[in-house]
Every structure is written in C-alpha cells, then in structure tokens.
C-alpha cells in the first residue's frame, strides 16, 4: 500500500462487493483489528452533508431558536477581582420599560453548586463557585446581576443603569506574584503532577551538551465564531417539571447531569439539544450563563434566551492558562538524550481542576535515559482557566520543540536528524508498546514534499530584499483516547438505518463522517443512513473533546452493529440462505447480509424483516471498555514544517509556507480531515504570532475582550497550507483511526519559532512572536 | 446601548439646526466607530443626526486639486481614479485600514473624527481621562503597546487611529467646516488637538460645527508617494507605526519632502522637523538620519511602547531612502 496516495482522489468510491465483516475485538491484546480500518469504504472525500444548510443560513444555532413569550437576558459583570458586593440598586432598573426581572444574589433562587468537569462524574462546569448565591466576587468579570426584559435592547439598556457598589479585597492578579506561592496540583488530568524516570537532574549536570531554557506562553481566550448562547423553557408535562434547552454544547449529557444537580431535579427532566455548534474547542461546556438563564426563567415562569456578547464570552467562559516552562536537555555527541527535564508553572484557580498539562506531549515523544516532568500551579483571582484545543500539547510542544531545535544547533545536527536519533522504541514513561507509530515516515515524507533539504543550516543566510527567509520544523502529537459512556442505537427498516447517539457536530464533519462509516458497516448507500446526534435523550453519552469523539462513536456503533446483526440472524427462518450463520460468519453488503465465505448466501434487510413480520428492528449497545489503552501507548503524531520571512526593517513575520505531515491512523474522510488539520494549524499560527489575552495584572481584568484587539489570524496571515498523512490504520482502534481534531495546533508554535530563528538568528522563547521582539 | 432619537438631515444647514435644538447630539456618518462606542456606552448621545447621505461628491478644484465631500465613503475615495493617480499615498493609506466592509460604510469626516482605540477608553470600568476627565489613566502603567510616543501628555497617551488622516496631513489637506456661525476652513493638521490636560477635547471644532469637505491641494510630487503600515497582523489591525512619504529632488539636493506618521502620535503626525531638516539638504544617508533624529528626539516612550522608537526610526529611514530613489528614477525616465 502506498501510504501517501492522493487523499483527494475520488476514484475509490466503488464499493467492495465482498462486503464488510463485523469489527473484531480491536481493544483486546490479541484482538482482531476493525475490518473497516483497511476497507476502501472509508477514506472517501464525501462533502459535508450539512454544507448547504450552513451556507444558506438554514442551520439553526442555539440563539436562533425561540419560544412563545420568550424574554431576553443581559448580564452585569463585576469590575473587581475579589471582594463583596456592597449594594445593588435594583429599584431604579425594575421600573424601566420592558424589564421583567432583575436577579442578583439578594433574590436569586437557591441553587446547588455545579459539579466540576474532571472532578465529578457528572461534571460539565468550569468551576465550583456558587452561582449568584452570595455577595462574594471571585473574579473580575463574574456575573453579578441578570436582567430579563421583553426585548434584548431593553435588557441591554437596563443592565447599563444598574448601580453596583463593591467592597474590594486584596486579590492575586499578577502571575509574577502568584508564582511565588506556586503549589503542586492534586493531579494533572487524573495523573500525577510529577513524573520521574531515573535521576534527570544528575544526568543533565553530567551531559556534554546541554540546553536549559525558559519558555513563556500567554493567556488565550476562546473565540469560536458562535458566541455561547442558550434558549430555554420550563414547562410541566404530565405533572413533571421539564427543562427544555437549546444549547451550544459539546457535552449535552454532562450538561444535563450537571444542571440536574444544580436544580435538584432528575436528569431525565432535562432535554438538551444542540444540532449545530459554531465551534467548541473545549469552551462549549457548562458556564454560568446556562444556569443563570434557567434560574431566571424558573422565577418568572417564562422562556428565556441568553446570548453572550463577544465580551460576555471573555467574562464568563474560561480560556487557556498562561505558562512558564523550563526545558533542560542533556545529550551526548551523537545527539542521544541523556536527560530530559520539562517543568514549570501555569496559572489556575483553586475552584477548577485543570493544571494546564504542558508536559503531556513530552511523555511520549523522545527516548531519554532520564526524564523528569512536573507541573505546578499558581492560584490567582481570575476566571477559571479551561480546555482550549490541545490543552497542554499546544503550548508544551512550543517549549519542548523549541528546545530540541536549540540543541540541534548546539550539536551541529539537522533538527530532524536529532529527533530521529531519539525516536523511542516503546513509550518512554510507561514502557508500553505503541499501538502504531509511524512518525518518522510522516516526518521524512513531509520533509521531502516541503523541500527541507533546502534549509540553510546557518541562520540569517537566506534573504530576498529586506526579508530574511528561514525554515523550521517541530513534532506534533496528541494522545488517543476513548472515554467511557458511549452507546448507540441502530434502527433498521426497509428504507434504511438511523443511528442515534448523544454525540456532537461542532463543525468538524462528525455527522458526515459517521454517516459514511455507518453506511459502510451496514452495506447501505449513504443516502439511506441518518445519523442523529446533539440530543441528550439519545443513546449514550459522548464528549466531543479530547479528539476522541470519532473513536467513542466508532466503539459504540461497532457494539450496536454486532447487536443488530445478531438480532437479524435471530429473525431468519430455517429456509433462509442465512440460516445457521452467526454474526462473525456474515458480512454486510448491498443492504443485506451475506455469508462471508459464500456470496450466494444472501438476504437483504427488507426480506429478513418482512419474513419475520417486522417493519423495523431497533437495538442499542454500549461500547466496549477502552481496554486498548492498558495494552498500548496510543498517540497521533505529525511533523510541522514552516517557512517564514522576517523583515529586517520592521521585524514583521510572514509565514510563507506551512505543511503538516501526520500519522493519525486511518483518515476516514480526507476532505473533512484536511479542514480539521488546516484549521488546527491556522490556530497554531495565531498561537505562534498573535494570540494574547491582555490580563491587567493590577485589576485582573481582561481588557481586550473583542476580536479587534484580541488578534487571531486573518486571511492574509494564512499562507497556502499543505496537509498529508500516512493513512496507516491503527490495529487497535475503531476504524483504525486516531484523533485528528487537536493535533493540528500542536507543534506549530515551535515550527514558526524555529523558522524565525533560522531566518533571523533570533531565538524567541516568549509567545506570541510579535515584531517588537525581533527589532 | 441607551435609547436615542434619530434624525436624517437633508442638508448641512438643517443638520446644524437640528443639532442646535437638542442636547447631547452627535453627527452620524457611517457609524463604524460611533455605534461601537454607543454599544459600550462610552458615547451616550440623546440624538443622532445622520449626515451620511450629504456631500457624497468628489469634485475637481480650479487648481487641479480635489474637493472631497464629507460623506464620501472611504471605499469610494480609495477607488477614485484621480486619487489613485495624483495621491496614491491616500489610496494606499485607506486600503491599509479597517476591512472592506467597514470602508464601504465609513465616511471621510467620520474617519477624521474617529476616536482612539485605547482599550481603557473603551472599558467603562477603567480609568480614562479622555472618557472621564480627571479620573486617571490606566494605560500609562497598563497595556500601552499601541500608544503614542509623540504628542502625549501625563494625562493621555492614546493614539489617533486613522491611516487616512496621516496621508491627508502629509498632503496639506484642508478641512471645510460649517457651523452656527457660518463657514470656515483650516489646515487638517490644525483640526486635532494634542491631549495636554484635556484629552477629552480632541479637535478644535466648535459645538455643532460640521465637517462638510476635505480639500486636497494640487501637489505634483504626490504622484509618487507611498504609505507603509506596520502592524501586528497582515490586515485588520491598527498601525504600530505607519509612514506616509513623498519627495521631490532638485539636482543633488532634496527639493521638497513630505513625511507623516501614524500609530505613534496622539494626532495624525506631520513630521515637520524632519521635513525641515531635509528640505534643501544634499542627498545623503546622513541627512536622512539627522532628519529622522530631529523628529524623534521629542519622543517619550513607556515600557510597552519603547519599541516604536526603533521601529519608527527604521521605517522613516527606509521609506525616505526609497522615496529619494523613486524620485531619482522618476527624474531619469
């Protein structure tokens, strides 16, 4: 197999007449790979099924649903970082036109604290602050009042008139000061805060070649194109109170479970749908706006819409923590690493549970005789930091992969050769074998396509007019995961199949790809398969996060598929050509089942169902436990190549070319996958060159809460981006695929920084790489 | 945003009358800045008088200059063939600013009167002497990467954000005004006030006075003119430093030169000291260096905007050299 076939060629649309066998027990040590992983039925560049809906504006988002009699909400945000609310003058505002409710801590209903993500099994919330339950203010920007009015304009006008006085108390809002009180977190993503293999400090001290540098990365804020919004209504159905929510969510089930705890009701009383999400990136979870909207709606007994403004998103929804990281590398003359130390401090609060896990990538990338990884956190009075595309890896690879580049230069080695020299045979920390690791193939193929051999070894030696030209590369990686809770329902009739699963479509193409996959598994044309998602009432609970949704859905559909085929075979009569066959003896093809070893033994689904007097058959099954992670070290990999120009006059950096060569198992749909990789890489350009939250260290206030001042790349900042992949199936995952949603952003920061160094001879260890640092 | 009245003016005279009849009025052009400020409640007008449909023509003056109606959009002005031929610096400057959508809405007068983008000016929870005189300046010890190194005072370091105005001051533009007391005109370089102790007073406009036109005088040397803008991303960002420049030679000396700076001044900054140092000087790198230093010796920097001094020096120097080279080439051909 040529691993680098043209991903966009569509000449593989011909279906295999041999059909697709049921997936094996890929998760077991001696399990059978999922047959779909090598089938030509996947890997087709099907266009997004929702494309036309999106571009014609027919796709409805959370703030576009409405209920009769709906009120509009607006929030007031605190202007101090720590202290108490001394007074709020509600009276003047309550009499304003259209105002239906002014809710503050004085009159808000009693609410339980929301369970925090990764701390509680039901947790979808960003932090564990009580919500509008007392006069306490915990961060600058905390919602302190909510107004409901008949129109959005009336609500907005009312919040501006609300007079609030505060009693400020001392606050820790300066990272430089907070660092002095840094502490070890209880855990990092459920694992230890420090990992040691051998005596890395001694090994480093003894190493003949060393790099020891500090890298810093700023806070980032979420800027999904769709600001967070919720439209909701309380009602009574058959005597039971029901909360109906249109949300923008990447976790409908967890949100329902969390809200049930907050409002002391059963999760079954909450119905959340989220058919389209305008980007999540880790931010579309549970924040105060949904809870406040639901609480207010319950008080006034009317439906409510709360759509955060862009500024509101900065005040209410957490972003990426700032980090200060040390990377110390020790190597022998050949470049072999004897010591690898990656440690540092990230900003956090004591009300959430996400120490920015910047050493994640370092755990799996390089073999070193001794390794020490550690994370400390500096508690601050700020909005809880949260997950943002590749939390940890995005900023961690900036530090690690910059340091590798520095070491390569010190050794006089090609940066890619240094990485090859330290390619591990098994997981450096756990010692587990890799399920599938073809990073070097990806790196070599990328180097060839990019023209890496044209890189000048000496910095500053290539120029075009005022522009100094340089190339850089960096390794990208993101772990494979498959979280528990996934289940799927398949309903089959003569007309086709419906797959129901409480998963999410946030623009990644999930619904399209999963329709493709289900069609392939069931031997149905794509047009006869409906994939339903974004509804907590559907089967299972799948988080669209951790780049694991595709695997989680895959595992659930595999289980349900087996259940379905077993049930179908139980329906066949003794005179059927399928009589006596069991699930593992058959394949699905041509809208029916056939014996795997005898194509003439075939019956289509309609025949089987009608023969049993059934119109349809519906089964539900839960995915197998993710045992594969106990047997193998599983990660997506890639290498990012970048060429930049640096103006000698102005210090401006222009990225001229960017290429990502990835090894992420089987690519299920090259078209949507390319967009995922490319989007991640563009976000990586933002991280490298411009993204930065201006967090005023005096007040703890974010002062650039707008897309005018918080820069993300515009069209002109983005060059032609090439994306390629190995397409080597992982034998131990559903469909042979590993995650692709987050890896694109990883490595890009370092690839740009390394290219800037190669161009200009200036090593920038502080993101973003703005022109003032290059003057 | 607070509730407000809206009136569409039929002509300048009526607009002024309407403004005189009410309290707290603002003239509305394209609204690309004013409406934003109203959303943030930085501006709280009781009434808007829409003048965006007035004065939409660009006319020739008798001397070969242009008379540009205040309501001409930025996009129309940048695309006008006469502007592109005679004053390319102006076309370039406009196209370096904002986005296509904003330029389609924004008017010439509105562009001149747009307010600073200092983040503390926009945030009503922050201290800002421009927004609330006497309340203090949070930018001075806060984020001031975009702030001024020329023309600032202890009370305000905010930059004037316009690109268009920088090109216009370099071209010796005049603004034509109409107010309750009749018509007058003044040099654009006299329109904006440096902040001093009153950063809230940004122009010399009298109450209810309306900009009705901008006049560009004939200026043959402007046919070869350039605008270079340096910013934090390739588009849709305000200038860190920008330079409008043109030069005319007289043998081996510099006959005339125009130089104006954006992103560094509290007002659109005409670099008159540099110009004066260069006019009549023999062409040399040293003459250019001396001129640049003459302008920048007045600069005062803060920790967050200190890089602008070096950046301005480099850009002014390279742009002046390039204009001299352009002028030489032009003379030879």
Boltz contact constraints between the chains, C-beta under 6 A:
constraints:
  - contact:
      token1: [A, 79]
      token2: [B, 125]
      max_distance: 6.0
  - contact:
      token1: [A, 156]
      token2: [B, 1]
      max_distance: 6.0
  - contact:
      token1: [A, 157]
      token2: [B, 2]
      max_distance: 6.0
  - contact:
      token1: [A, 160]
      token2: [B, 41]
      max_distance: 6.0
  - contact:
      token1: [A, 649]
      token2: [B, 314]
      max_distance: 6.0
  - contact:
      token1: [A, 649]
      token2: [B, 318]
      max_distance: 6.0
  - contact:
      token1: [A, 650]
      token2: [B, 230]
      max_distance: 6.0
  - contact:
      token1: [A, 690]
      token2: [B, 232]
      max_distance: 6.0
  - contact:
      token1: [A, 690]
      token2: [B, 233]
      max_distance: 6.0
  - contact:
      token1: [A, 694]
      token2: [B, 143]
      max_distance: 6.0
  - contact:
      token1: [A, 696]
      token2: [B, 142]
      max_distance: 6.0
  - contact:
      token1: [A, 703]
      token2: [B, 119]
      max_distance: 6.0
  - contact:
      token1: [A, 703]
      token2: [B, 123]
      max_distance: 6.0
  - contact:
      token1: [A, 704]
      token2: [B, 119]
      max_distance: 6.0
  - contact:
      token1: [A, 709]
      token2: [B, 119]
      max_distance: 6.0
  - contact:
      token1: [A, 711]
      token2: [B, 232]
      max_distance: 6.0
  - contact:
      token1: [A, 711]
      token2: [B, 233]
      max_distance: 6.0
  - contact:
      token1: [A, 714]
      token2: [B, 233]
      max_distance: 6.0
  - contact:
      token1: [A, 714]
      token2: [B, 235]
      max_distance: 6.0
  - contact:
      token1: [A, 714]
      token2: [B, 236]
      max_distance: 6.0
  - contact:
      token1: [A, 716]
      token2: [B, 234]
      max_distance: 6.0
  - contact:
      token1: [A, 716]
      token2: [B, 235]
      max_distance: 6.0
  - contact:
      token1: [A, 717]
      token2: [B, 233]
      max_distance: 6.0
  - contact:
      token1: [A, 717]
      token2: [B, 234]
      max_distance: 6.0
  - contact:
      token1: [A, 772]
      token2: [B, 307]
      max_distance: 6.0
  - contact:
      token1: [A, 775]
      token2: [B, 307]
      max_distance: 6.0
  - contact:
      token1: [A, 775]
      token2: [B, 310]
      max_distance: 6.0
